[in-house]
Amino acid sequence: MSTTEQKIAELEAEYARTQKNKATEGHLGLIKAKLAKLRRELESQNSKGGGGGGGEGFDVKKVGDTRVGLVGFPSVGKKVILKSQ
């Protein structure tokens, strides 16, 4: 059976040799979806650990008057960072 890398290479080659026009848009979309799925699968195989706990952390002492703004997408854990103390 083919490895994930080989499948990705085959799909990329097929995508490259397929003409781009209205009639092939659906086929190209399916190839892109398969490529994205295989790349996610390959990435998950390479990364053993789960979300964000693998690196070195740091501590910040609460001293004085300070204002901090956290910017980020919705539902990514900004509130959790503030409430973890």
N, C-alpha and C positions, 0 to 999 in steps of 0.2 A: 504494500500500500504506500502511496505517496506521502511524503512528509508535508507539514504545513507550508514550509518554505517553497517546496516544489509546486504545490497547488497555487500559491500566490504568484509564482513566476509564470505558470501556465495561464492563469487568468489575466495577468498583466500583458502577456504576449497576445492573447486573444483580443483584449481591449485595444491594443495598439494596431492590430491588423484589420479591425472592424471599421468600415466606413461610418462616418458620422452624418446621419441625415434623419429626417422625420420617421422613416420606416424602421430605423434601428435604435431609436431612442429607448424603447422598452428593454431591448436586449442589453444595451449598454448600462442601463439602470440596474438590471439584475446582476450584471458582472460587478458593478461598483458595490452593490450590497453584499455580494459574496466576498469580495475583497475586504470590505470593512469587517465582516464577521470573522474572517480568517486572521486578520491583523489583530483584532481584539483577543482572539483565542491564543495567538502566538504571544501577545503581550502578557496575558494572564498566566501562561505557562512559564514565562521568564521571571515574573515577579512572584515570589513565594509568599510574602507577607501581605497583610491587609492594611488598609487605610491609614497612612500617615504616622504610624507609631514606630517606624524603623530607624529614624535619624536621631541625632543628638538633640536634646532639648536645652532650654536655658531658663533661668529664673530671673524675675524682675521684682525687686522689693517695692512695696507700696510706700512711697515717701513723698510728702508735699502735695501741692495742687497740680494735677495733671489732667489733660483732656486727650483722649485717644479716639480716633475715628476708625471704624472697621468698615471697609468697602468690599463688597463681594456679591456674588449671585445669590438669589433666594435659596433657602434651605440647604446651606452648606456648613452650618454650624457656628455662625458668628456669635449667637447668643450663648452657646455652650461654652465658648472660650471665656466669656465674661462671667458666667455663673460657676465655672470650675474652681474658683478660688474660695 
